[in-house]
Amino acid sequence: MILTDEEKRMLDGEYATATQNAVDFLKTLGEGLGAEKMVRVTSAHISSTLPTEFLEQMTEGVTETSTLVSLLPYFSLNAGALLYWLL
């Protein structure tokens, strides 16, 4: 996978530990899927159904992001109960 100079610095640990972990994860995933390069994103959503330990590892040392990131809480309610609470 072709990495930009900035992505290489991220992978080498010049940013937060979480950044290094994320780039390593994305590089491995991309290589497995045959991607040639990464693409820049303007926003991202993190699934709240991921294990807490994984979320903590992927955010370790991060105090701010250059991309809009959202995280919705996980609700174990059915759709009818959720609508009741929203109305």
SEFIZA-3560 file (N, C-alpha, C; in Angstrom, 3 decimals):
REM SEFIZA-3560
<numar><xx>0.846</xx><yy>-1.177</yy><zz>0.000</zz><atom>N</atom></numar>
<numar><xx>0.000</xx><yy>0.000</yy><zz>0.000</zz><atom>CA</atom></numar>
<numar><xx>0.890</xx><yy>1.239</yy><zz>0.000</zz><atom>C</atom></numar>
<numar><xx>0.571</xx><yy>2.174</yy><zz>-0.848</zz><atom>N</atom></numar>
<numar><xx>1.331</xx><yy>3.419</yy><zz>-0.936</zz><atom>CA</atom></numar>
<numar><xx>0.867</xx><yy>4.370</yy><zz>0.168</zz><atom>C</atom></numar>
<numar><xx>1.801</xx><yy>4.836</yy><zz>0.987</zz><atom>N</atom></numar>
<numar><xx>1.485</xx><yy>5.787</yy><zz>2.058</zz><atom>CA</atom></numar>
<numar><xx>2.109</xx><yy>7.143</yy><zz>1.736</zz><atom>C</atom></numar>
<numar><xx>1.405</xx><yy>8.207</yy><zz>2.089</zz><atom>N</atom></numar>
<numar><xx>1.973</xx><yy>9.550</yy><zz>1.952</zz><atom>CA</atom></numar>
<numar><xx>3.025</xx><yy>9.734</yy><zz>3.043</zz><atom>C</atom></numar>
<numar><xx>3.812</xx><yy>10.797</yy><zz>2.935</zz><atom>N</atom></numar>
<numar><xx>4.809</xx><yy>11.073</yy><zz>3.969</zz><atom>CA</atom></numar>
<numar><xx>4.145</xx><yy>11.260</yy><zz>5.330</zz><atom>C</atom></numar>
<numar><xx>2.998</xx><yy>11.940</yy><zz>5.353</zz><atom>N</atom></numar>
<numar><xx>2.284</xx><yy>12.152</yy><zz>6.612</zz><atom>CA</atom></numar>
<numar><xx>1.795</xx><yy>10.822</yy><zz>7.192</zz><atom>C</atom></numar>
<numar><xx>1.255</xx><yy>9.945</yy><zz>6.363</zz><atom>N</atom></numar>
<numar><xx>0.785</xx><yy>8.637</yy><zz>6.834</zz><atom>CA</atom></numar>
<numar><xx>1.951</xx><yy>7.804</yy><zz>7.361</zz><atom>C</atom></numar>
<numar><xx>3.115</xx><yy>7.916</yy><zz>6.720</zz><atom>N</atom></numar>
<numar><xx>4.308</xx><yy>7.205</yy><zz>7.204</zz><atom>CA</atom></numar>
<numar><xx>4.720</xx><yy>7.724</yy><zz>8.574</zz><atom>C</atom></numar>
<numar><xx>4.653</xx><yy>9.051</yy><zz>8.780</zz><atom>N</atom></numar>
<numar><xx>4.989</xx><yy>9.627</yy><zz>10.101</zz><atom>CA</atom></numar>
<numar><xx>3.986</xx><yy>9.155</yy><zz>11.157</zz><atom>C</atom></numar>
<numar><xx>2.718</xx><yy>9.081</yy><zz>10.770</zz><atom>N</atom></numar>
<numar><xx>1.697</xx><yy>8.581</yy><zz>11.697</zz><atom>CA</atom></numar>
<numar><xx>2.011</xx><yy>7.134</yy><zz>12.092</zz><atom>C</atom></numar>
<numar><xx>2.356</xx><yy>6.318</yy><zz>11.106</zz><atom>N</atom></numar>
<numar><xx>2.662</xx><yy>4.912</yy><zz>11.346</zz><atom>CA</atom></numar>
<numar><xx>3.939</xx><yy>4.740</yy><zz>12.159</zz><atom>C</atom></numar>
<numar><xx>4.870</xx><yy>5.672</yy><zz>12.012</zz><atom>N</atom></numar>
<numar><xx>6.138</xx><yy>5.618</yy><zz>12.761</zz><atom>CA</atom></numar>
<numar><xx>6.006</xx><yy>6.127</yy><zz>14.191</zz><atom>C</atom></numar>
<numar><xx>4.815</xx><yy>6.612</yy><zz>14.573</zz><atom>N</atom></numar>
<numar><xx>4.589</xx><yy>7.018</yy><zz>15.954</zz><atom>CA</atom></numar>
<numar><xx>4.862</xx><yy>8.473</yy><zz>16.262</zz><atom>C</atom></numar>
<numar><xx>4.921</xx><yy>9.330</yy><zz>15.251</zz><atom>N</atom></numar>
<numar><xx>5.169</xx><yy>10.757</yy><zz>15.497</zz><atom>CA</atom></numar>
<numar><xx>3.930</xx><yy>11.488</yy><zz>16.030</zz><atom>C</atom></numar>
<numar><xx>2.788</xx><yy>10.834</yy><zz>16.005</zz><atom>N</atom></numar>
<numar><xx>1.548</xx><yy>11.400</yy><zz>16.530</zz><atom>CA</atom></numar>
<numar><xx>1.145</xx><yy>10.583</yy><zz>17.758</zz><atom>C</atom></numar>
<numar><xx>-0.076</xx><yy>10.711</yy><zz>18.202</zz><atom>N</atom></numar>
<numar><xx>-0.553</xx><yy>9.959</yy><zz>19.370</zz><atom>CA</atom></numar>
<numar><xx>-0.490</xx><yy>8.454</yy><zz>19.108</zz><atom>C</atom></numar>
<numar><xx>-0.376</xx><yy>7.691</yy><zz>20.185</zz><atom>N</atom></numar>
<numar><xx>-0.368</xx><yy>6.233</yy><zz>20.081</zz><atom>CA</atom></numar>
<numar><xx>-1.591</xx><yy>5.734</yy><zz>19.325</zz><atom>C</atom></numar>
<numar><xx>-2.738</xx><yy>6.346</yy><zz>19.590</zz><atom>N</atom></numar>
<numar><xx>-3.965</xx><yy>5.934</yy><zz>18.910</zz><atom>CA</atom></numar>
<numar><xx>-3.866</xx><yy>6.163</yy><zz>17.405</zz><atom>C</atom></numar>
<numar><xx>-3.206</xx><yy>7.238</yy><zz>16.995</zz><atom>N</atom></numar>
<numar><xx>-3.032</xx><yy>7.505</yy><zz>15.569</zz><atom>CA</atom></numar>
<numar><xx>-2.201</xx><yy>6.405</yy><zz>14.932</zz><atom>C</atom></numar>
<numar><xx>-1.136</xx><yy>6.023</yy><zz>15.602</zz><atom>N</atom></numar>
<numar><xx>-0.295</xx><yy>4.943</yy><zz>15.099</zz><atom>CA</atom></numar>
<numar><xx>-1.092</xx><yy>3.643</yy><zz>15.010</zz><atom>C</atom></numar>
<numar><xx>-1.872</xx><yy>3.341</yy><zz>16.045</zz><atom>N</atom></numar>
<numar><xx>-2.698</xx><yy>2.131</yy><zz>16.046</zz><atom>CA</atom></numar>
<numar><xx>-3.713</xx><yy>2.158</yy><zz>14.906</zz><atom>C</atom></numar>
<numar><xx>-4.345</xx><yy>3.310</yy><zz>14.706</zz><atom>N</atom></numar>
<numar><xx>-5.375</xx><yy>3.426</yy><zz>13.672</zz><atom>CA</atom></numar>
<numar><xx>-4.782</xx><yy>3.262</yy><zz>12.272</zz><atom>C</atom></numar>
<numar><xx>-3.655</xx><yy>3.922</yy><zz>12.016</zz><atom>N</atom></numar>
<numar><xx>-3.030</xx><yy>3.820</yy><zz>10.691</zz><atom>CA</atom></numar>
<numar><xx>-2.552</xx><yy>2.394</yy><zz>10.447</zz><atom>C</atom></numar>
<numar><xx>-1.993</xx><yy>1.761</yy><zz>11.464</zz><atom>N</atom></numar>
<numar><xx>-1.565</xx><yy>0.367</yy><zz>11.328</zz><atom>CA</atom></numar>
<numar><xx>-2.759</xx><yy>-0.528</yy><zz>11.005</zz><atom>C</atom></numar>
<numar><xx>-3.866</xx><yy>-0.330</yy><zz>11.726</zz><atom>N</atom></numar>
<numar><xx>-5.089</xx><yy>-1.096</yy><zz>11.499</zz><atom>CA</atom></numar>
<numar><xx>-5.610</xx><yy>-0.873</yy><zz>10.079</zz><atom>C</atom></numar>
<numar><xx>-5.687</xx><yy>0.403</yy><zz>9.657</zz><atom>N</atom></numar>
<numar><xx>-6.202</xx><yy>0.722</yy><zz>8.327</zz><atom>CA</atom></numar>
<numar><xx>-5.284</xx><yy>0.211</yy><zz>7.221</zz><atom>C</atom></numar>
<numar><xx>-3.990</xx><yy>0.281</yy><zz>7.440</zz><atom>N</atom></numar>
<numar><xx>-3.026</xx><yy>-0.223</yy><zz>6.457</zz><atom>CA</atom></numar>
<numar><xx>-3.188</xx><yy>-1.736</yy><zz>6.295</zz><atom>C</atom></numar>
<numar><xx>-3.282</xx><yy>-2.447</yy><zz>7.402</zz><atom>N</atom></numar>
<numar><xx>-3.454</xx><yy>-3.899</yy><zz>7.364</zz><atom>CA</atom></numar>
<numar><xx>-4.764</xx><yy>-4.269</yy><zz>6.674</zz><atom>C</atom></numar>
<numar><xx>-5.829</xx><yy>-3.558</yy><zz>7.037</zz><atom>N</atom></numar>
<numar><xx>-7.133</xx><yy>-3.801</yy><zz>6.423</zz><atom>CA</atom></numar>
<numar><xx>-7.087</xx><yy>-3.499</yy><zz>4.927</zz><atom>C</atom></numar>
<numar><xx>-6.510</xx><yy>-2.373</yy><zz>4.564</zz><atom>N</atom></numar>
<numar><xx>-6.415</xx><yy>-1.982</yy><zz>3.164</zz><atom>CA</atom></numar>
<numar><xx>-5.610</xx><yy>-2.968</yy><zz>2.338</zz><atom>C</atom></numar>
<numar><xx>-4.490</xx><yy>-3.420</yy><zz>2.890</zz><atom>N</atom></numar>
<numar><xx>-3.675</xx><yy>-4.404</yy><zz>2.172</zz><atom>CA</atom></numar>
<numar><xx>-4.449</xx><yy>-5.704</yy><zz>1.964</zz><atom>C</atom></numar>
<numar><xx>-5.188</xx><yy>-6.109</yy><zz>2.984</zz><atom>N</atom></numar>
<numar><xx>-5.989</xx><yy>-7.326</yy><zz>2.874</zz><atom>CA</atom></numar>
<numar><xx>-7.078</xx><yy>-7.224</yy><zz>1.822</zz><atom>C</atom></numar>
<numar><xx>-7.577</xx><yy>-6.007</yy><zz>1.620</zz><atom>N</atom></numar>
<numar><xx>-8.642</xx><yy>-5.784</yy><zz>0.636</zz><atom>CA</atom></numar>
<numar><xx>-8.107</xx><yy>-5.346</yy><zz>-0.724</zz><atom>C</atom></numar>
<numar><xx>-6.785</xx><yy>-5.221</yy><zz>-0.828</zz><atom>N</atom></numar>
<numar><xx>-6.178</xx><yy>-4.853</yy><zz>-2.103</zz><atom>CA</atom></numar>
<numar><xx>-6.195</xx><yy>-3.371</yy><zz>-2.425</zz><atom>C</atom></numar>
<numar><xx>-6.329</xx><yy>-2.526</yy><zz>-1.423</zz><atom>N</atom></numar>
<numar><xx>-6.335</xx><yy>-1.076</yy><zz>-1.654</zz><atom>CA</atom></numar>
<numar><xx>-4.940</xx><yy>-0.590</yy><zz>-2.028</zz><atom>C</atom></numar>
<numar><xx>-4.887</xx><yy>0.384</yy><zz>-2.908</zz><atom>N</atom></numar>
<numar><xx>-3.607</xx><yy>0.939</yy><zz>-3.336</zz><atom>CA</atom></numar>
<numar><xx>-3.133</xx><yy>2.049</yy><zz>-2.410</zz><atom>C</atom></numar>
<numar><xx>-4.084</xx><yy>2.813</yy><zz>-1.862</zz><atom>N</atom></numar>
<numar><xx>-3.741</xx><yy>3.944</yy><zz>-1.003</zz><atom>CA</atom></numar>
<numar><xx>-4.925</xx><yy>4.257</yy><zz>-0.099</zz><atom>C</atom></numar>
<numar><xx>-4.686</xx><yy>5.117</yy><zz>0.871</zz><atom>N</atom></numar>
<numar><xx>-5.749</xx><yy>5.597</yy><zz>1.744</zz><atom>CA</atom></numar>
<numar><xx>-6.368</xx><yy>6.839</yy><zz>1.122</zz><atom>C</atom></numar>
<numar><xx>-7.567</xx><yy>7.175</yy><zz>1.572</zz><atom>N</atom></numar>
<numar><xx>-8.221</xx><yy>8.402</yy><zz>1.115</zz><atom>CA</atom></numar>
<numar><xx>-8.498</xx><yy>9.283</yy><zz>2.330</zz><atom>C</atom></numar>
<numar><xx>-8.462</xx><yy>10.587</yy><zz>2.126</zz><atom>N</atom></numar>
<numar><xx>-8.748</xx><yy>11.529</yy><zz>3.201</zz><atom>CA</atom></numar>
<numar><xx>-10.263</xx><yy>11.593</yy><zz>3.396</zz><atom>C</atom></numar>
<numar><xx>-10.695</xx><yy>11.603</yy><zz>4.641</zz><atom>N</atom></numar>
<numar><xx>-12.122</xx><yy>11.718</yy><zz>4.954</zz><atom>CA</atom></numar>
<numar><xx>-12.378</xx><yy>13.034</yy><zz>5.672</zz><atom>C</atom></numar>
<numar><xx>-13.613</xx><yy>13.517</yy><zz>5.574</zz><atom>N</atom></numar>
<numar><xx>-13.970</xx><yy>14.764</yy><zz>6.245</zz><atom>CA</atom></numar>
<numar><xx>-14.804</xx><yy>14.522</yy><zz>7.493</zz><atom>C</atom></numar>
<numar><xx>-15.325</xx><yy>13.302</yy><zz>7.636</zz><atom>N</atom></numar>
<numar><xx>-16.059</xx><yy>12.953</yy><zz>8.852</zz><atom>CA</atom></numar>
<numar><xx>-16.038</xx><yy>11.440</yy><zz>9.019</zz><atom>C</atom></numar>
<numar><xx>-16.248</xx><yy>11.006</yy><zz>10.251</zz><atom>N</atom></numar>
<numar><xx>-16.243</xx><yy>9.577</yy><zz>10.545</zz><atom>CA</atom></numar>
<numar><xx>-17.203</xx><yy>9.298</yy><zz>11.685</zz><atom>C</atom></numar>
<numar><xx>-17.734</xx><yy>8.082</yy><zz>11.716</zz><atom>N</atom></numar>
<numar><xx>-18.607</xx><yy>7.664</yy><zz>12.809</zz><atom>CA</atom></numar>
<numar><xx>-18.029</xx><yy>6.396</yy><zz>13.414</zz><atom>C</atom></numar>
<numar><xx>-17.986</xx><yy>6.363</yy><zz>14.725</zz><atom>N</atom></numar>
<numar><xx>-17.478</xx><yy>5.196</yy><zz>15.438</zz><atom>CA</atom></numar>
<numar><xx>-18.665</xx><yy>4.419</yy><zz>15.975</zz><atom>C</atom></numar>
<numar><xx>-18.706</xx><yy>3.139</yy><zz>15.677</zz><atom>N</atom></numar>
<numar><xx>-19.791</xx><yy>2.290</yy><zz>16.158</zz><atom>CA</atom></numar>
<numar><xx>-19.669</xx><yy>2.109</yy><zz>17.664</zz><atom>C</atom></numar>
<numar><xx>-20.737</xx><yy>2.380</yy><zz>18.358</zz><atom>N</atom></numar>
<numar><xx>-20.706</xx><yy>2.241</yy><zz>19.812</zz><atom>CA</atom></numar>
<numar><xx>-20.889</xx><yy>0.791</yy><zz>20.239</zz><atom>C</atom></numar>
<numar><xx>-21.034</xx><yy>-0.113</yy><zz>19.286</zz><atom>N</atom></numar>
<numar><xx>-21.145</xx><yy>-1.529</yy><zz>19.633</zz><atom>CA</atom></numar>
<numar><xx>-19.775</xx><yy>-2.211</yy><zz>19.674</zz><atom>C</atom></numar>
<numar><xx>-18.713</xx><yy>-1.454</yy><zz>19.384</zz><atom>N</atom></numar>
<numar><xx>-17.364</xx><yy>-2.001</yy><zz>19.473</zz><atom>CA</atom></numar>
<numar><xx>-16.993</xx><yy>-2.206</yy><zz>20.944</zz><atom>C</atom></numar>
<numar><xx>-16.127</xx><yy>-3.163</yy><zz>21.224</zz><atom>N</atom></numar>
<numar><xx>-15.710</xx><yy>-3.377</yy><zz>22.616</zz><atom>CA</atom></numar>
<numar><xx>-15.045</xx><yy>-2.121</yy><zz>23.191</zz><atom>C</atom></numar>
<numar><xx>-15.336</xx><yy>-1.823</yy><zz>24.434</zz><atom>N</atom></numar>
<numar><xx>-14.791</xx><yy>-0.645</yy><zz>25.108</zz><atom>CA</atom></numar>
<numar><xx>-13.269</xx><yy>-0.633</yy><zz>25.056</zz><atom>C</atom></numar>
<numar><xx>-12.643</xx><yy>-1.797</yy><zz>25.246</zz><atom>N</atom></numar>
<numar><xx>-11.186</xx><yy>-1.874</yy><zz>25.241</zz><atom>CA</atom></numar>
<numar><xx>-10.620</xx><yy>-1.428</yy><zz>23.887</zz><atom>C</atom></numar>
<numar><xx>-11.293</xx><yy>-1.803</yy><zz>22.802</zz><atom>N</atom></numar>
<numar><xx>-10.851</xx><yy>-1.411</yy><zz>21.465</zz><atom>CA</atom></numar>
<numar><xx>-10.982</xx><yy>0.103</yy><zz>21.289</zz><atom>C</atom></numar>
<numar><xx>-12.104</xx><yy>0.660</yy><zz>21.728</zz><atom>N</atom></numar>
<numar><xx>-12.300</xx><yy>2.110</yy><zz>21.626</zz><atom>CA</atom></numar>
<numar><xx>-11.248</xx><yy>2.867</yy><zz>22.434</zz><atom>C</atom></numar>
<numar><xx>-10.927</xx><yy>2.370</yy><zz>23.624</zz><atom>N</atom></numar>
<numar><xx>-9.905</xx><yy>3.008</yy><zz>24.452</zz><atom>CA</atom></numar>
<numar><xx>-8.544</xx><yy>2.945</yy><zz>23.777</zz><atom>C</atom></numar>
<numar><xx>-8.213</xx><yy>1.804</yy><zz>23.191</zz><atom>N</atom></numar>
<numar><xx>-6.932</xx><yy>1.643</yy><zz>22.501</zz><atom>CA</atom></numar>
<numar><xx>-6.849</xx><yy>2.586</yy><zz>21.302</zz><atom>C</atom></numar>
<numar><xx>-7.952</xx><yy>2.745</yy><zz>20.569</zz><atom>N</atom></numar>
<numar><xx>-7.943</xx><yy>3.548</yy><zz>19.358</zz><atom>CA</atom></numar>
<numar><xx>-8.032</xx><yy>5.048</yy><zz>19.639</zz><atom>C</atom></numar>
<numar><xx>-8.238</xx><yy>5.437</yy><zz>20.903</zz><atom>N</atom></numar>
<numar><xx>-8.284</xx><yy>6.860</yy><zz>21.245</zz><atom>CA</atom></numar>
<numar><xx>-7.211</xx><yy>7.260</yy><zz>22.260</zz><atom>C</atom></numar>
<numar><xx>-6.326</xx><yy>6.348</yy><zz>22.598</zz><atom>N</atom></numar>
<numar><xx>-5.280</xx><yy>6.614</yy><zz>23.595</zz><atom>CA</atom></numar>
<numar><xx>-4.407</xx><yy>7.797</yy><zz>23.177</zz><atom>C</atom></numar>
<numar><xx>-4.344</xx><yy>8.794</yy><zz>24.031</zz><atom>N</atom></numar>
<numar><xx>-3.500</xx><yy>9.952</yy><zz>23.787</zz><atom>CA</atom></numar>
<numar><xx>-4.099</xx><yy>11.006</yy><zz>22.864</zz><atom>C</atom></numar>
<numar><xx>-5.317</xx><yy>10.785</yy><zz>22.381</zz><atom>N</atom></numar>
<numar><xx>-5.938</xx><yy>11.740</yy><zz>21.455</zz><atom>CA</atom></numar>
<numar><xx>-6.726</xx><yy>12.773</yy><zz>22.258</zz><atom>C</atom></numar>
<numar><xx>-6.416</xx><yy>14.050</yy><zz>22.034</zz><atom>N</atom></numar>
<numar><xx>-7.143</xx><yy>15.118</yy><zz>22.710</zz><atom>CA</atom></numar>
<numar><xx>-8.013</xx><yy>15.899</yy><zz>21.744</zz><atom>C</atom></numar>
<numar><xx>-7.716</xx><yy>15.813</yy><zz>20.450</zz><atom>N</atom></numar>
<numar><xx>-8.531</xx><yy>16.462</yy><zz>19.432</zz><atom>CA</atom></numar>
<numar><xx>-8.323</xx><yy>15.744</yy><zz>18.112</zz><atom>C</atom></numar>
<numar><xx>-9.244</xx><yy>15.948</yy><zz>17.182</zz><atom>N</atom></numar>
<numar><xx>-9.135</xx><yy>15.327</yy><zz>15.868</zz><atom>CA</atom></numar>
<numar><xx>-9.204</xx><yy>16.401</yy><zz>14.786</zz><atom>C</atom></numar>
<numar><xx>-8.644</xx><yy>16.113</yy><zz>13.641</zz><atom>N</atom></numar>
<numar><xx>-8.710</xx><yy>17.046</yy><zz>12.514</zz><atom>CA</atom></numar>
<numar><xx>-9.922</xx><yy>16.746</yy><zz>11.645</zz><atom>C</atom></numar>
<numar><xx>-10.686</xx><yy>15.743</yy><zz>12.023</zz><atom>N</atom></numar>
<numar><xx>-11.871</xx><yy>15.302</yy><zz>11.291</zz><atom>CA</atom></numar>
<numar><xx>-13.047</xx><yy>15.243</yy><zz>12.258</zz><atom>C</atom></numar>
<numar><xx>-14.219</xx><yy>15.606</yy><zz>11.795</zz><atom>N</atom></numar>
<numar><xx>-15.428</xx><yy>15.486</yy><zz>12.609</zz><atom>CA</atom></numar>
<numar><xx>-15.681</xx><yy>14.012</yy><zz>12.898</zz><atom>C</atom></numar>
<numar><xx>-15.801</xx><yy>13.672</yy><zz>14.179</zz><atom>N</atom></numar>
<numar><xx>-16.023</xx><yy>12.291</yy><zz>14.586</zz><atom>CA</atom></numar>
<numar><xx>-17.250</xx><yy>12.249</yy><zz>15.482</zz><atom>C</atom></numar>
<numar><xx>-18.132</xx><yy>11.287</yy><zz>15.219</zz><atom>N</atom></numar>
<numar><xx>-19.319</xx><yy>11.139</yy><zz>16.058</zz><atom>CA</atom></numar>
<numar><xx>-19.350</xx><yy>9.744</yy><zz>16.670</zz><atom>C</atom></numar>
<numar><xx>-19.989</xx><yy>9.658</yy><zz>17.823</zz><atom>N</atom></numar>
<numar><xx>-20.171</xx><yy>8.394</yy><zz>18.530</zz><atom>CA</atom></numar>
<numar><xx>-21.542</xx><yy>8.442</yy><zz>19.182</zz><atom>C</atom></numar>
<numar><xx>-22.434</xx><yy>7.591</yy><zz>18.712</zz><atom>N</atom></numar>
<numar><xx>-23.767</xx><yy>7.536</yy><zz>19.299</zz><atom>CA</atom></numar>
<numar><xx>-23.787</xx><yy>6.477</yy><zz>20.379</zz><atom>C</atom></numar>
<numar><xx>-24.483</xx><yy>6.739</yy><zz>21.469</zz><atom>N</atom></numar>
<numar><xx>-24.579</xx><yy>5.717</yy><zz>22.519</zz><atom>CA</atom></numar>
<numar><xx>-25.377</xx><yy>4.521</yy><zz>22.014</zz><atom>C</atom></numar>
<numar><xx>-25.089</xx><yy>3.369</yy><zz>22.551</zz><atom>N</atom></numar>
<numar><xx>-25.775</xx><yy>2.143</yy><zz>22.161</zz><atom>CA</atom></numar>
<numar><xx>-27.038</xx><yy>1.990</yy><zz>23.007</zz><atom>C</atom></numar>
<numar><xx>-28.146</xx><yy>1.788</yy><zz>22.359</zz><atom>N</atom></numar>
<numar><xx>-29.412</xx><yy>1.557</yy><zz>23.046</zz><atom>CA</atom></numar>
<numar><xx>-29.854</xx><yy>0.130</yy><zz>22.800</zz><atom>C</atom></numar>
<numar><xx>-30.241</xx><yy>-0.560</yy><zz>23.836</zz><atom>N</atom></numar>
<numar><xx>-30.732</xx><yy>-1.920</yy><zz>23.678</zz><atom>CA</atom></numar>
<numar><xx>-32.259</xx><yy>-1.935</yy><zz>23.645</zz><atom>C</atom></numar>
<numar><xx>-32.844</xx><yy>-0.796</yy><zz>23.341</zz><atom>N</atom></numar>
<numar><xx>-34.296</xx><yy>-0.704</yy><zz>23.264</zz><atom>CA</atom></numar>
<numar><xx>-34.771</xx><yy>-1.063</yy><zz>21.865</zz><atom>C</atom></numar>
<numar><xx>-35.988</xx><yy>-1.565</yy><zz>21.775</zz><atom>N</atom></numar>
<numar><xx>-36.521</xx><yy>-1.807</yy><zz>20.442</zz><atom>CA</atom></numar>
<numar><xx>-36.988</xx><yy>-0.477</yy><zz>19.852</zz><atom>C</atom></numar>
<numar><xx>-37.273</xx><yy>-0.437</yy><zz>18.565</zz><atom>N</atom></numar>
<numar><xx>-37.608</xx><yy>0.815</yy><zz>17.888</zz><atom>CA</atom></numar>
<numar><xx>-38.840</xx><yy>1.482</yy><zz>18.503</zz><atom>C</atom></numar>
<numar><xx>-39.844</xx><yy>0.715</yy><zz>18.891</zz><atom>N</atom></numar>
<numar><xx>-41.049</xx><yy>1.286</yy><zz>19.493</zz><atom>CA</atom></numar>
<numar><xx>-40.750</xx><yy>1.981</yy><zz>20.811</zz><atom>C</atom></numar>
<numar><xx>-39.947</xx><yy>1.358</yy><zz>21.646</zz><atom>N</atom></numar>
<numar><xx>-39.586</xx><yy>1.958</yy><zz>22.920</zz><atom>CA</atom></numar>
<numar><xx>-38.745</xx><yy>3.207</yy><zz>22.709</zz><atom>C</atom></numar>
<numar><xx>-37.860</xx><yy>3.177</yy><zz>21.719</zz><atom>N</atom></numar>
<numar><xx>-37.028</xx><yy>4.339</yy><zz>21.430</zz><atom>CA</atom></numar>
<numar><xx>-37.899</xx><yy>5.509</yy><zz>20.974</zz><atom>C</atom></numar>
<numar><xx>-38.846</xx><yy>5.243</yy><zz>20.099</zz><atom>N</atom></numar>
<numar><xx>-39.739</xx><yy>6.305</yy><zz>19.629</zz><atom>CA</atom></numar>
<numar><xx>-40.548</xx><yy>6.871</yy><zz>20.799</zz><atom>C</atom></numar>
<numar><xx>-40.980</xx><yy>6.024</yy><zz>21.723</zz><atom>N</atom></numar>
<numar><xx>-41.704</xx><yy>6.496</yy><zz>22.888</zz><atom>CA</atom></numar>
<numar><xx>-40.881</xx><yy>7.510</yy><zz>23.675</zz><atom>C</atom></numar>
<numar><xx>-39.592</xx><yy>7.209</yy><zz>23.878</zz><atom>N</atom></numar>
<numar><xx>-38.732</xx><yy>8.087</yy><zz>24.655</zz><atom>CA</atom></numar>
<numar><xx>-38.375</xx><yy>9.354</yy><zz>23.884</zz><atom>C</atom></numar>
<numar><xx>-38.374</xx><yy>9.285</yy><zz>22.570</zz><atom>N</atom></numar>
<numar><xx>-38.057</xx><yy>10.457</yy><zz>21.779</zz><atom>CA</atom></numar>
<numar><xx>-39.243</xx><yy>11.416</yy><zz>21.639</zz><atom>C</atom></numar>
<numar><xx>-40.447</xx><yy>10.903</yy><zz>21.726</zz><atom>N</atom></numar>
<numar><xx>-41.641</xx><yy>11.730</yy><zz>21.534</zz><atom>CA</atom></numar>
<numar><xx>-42.107</xx><yy>12.387</yy><zz>22.768</zz><atom>C</atom></numar>
//
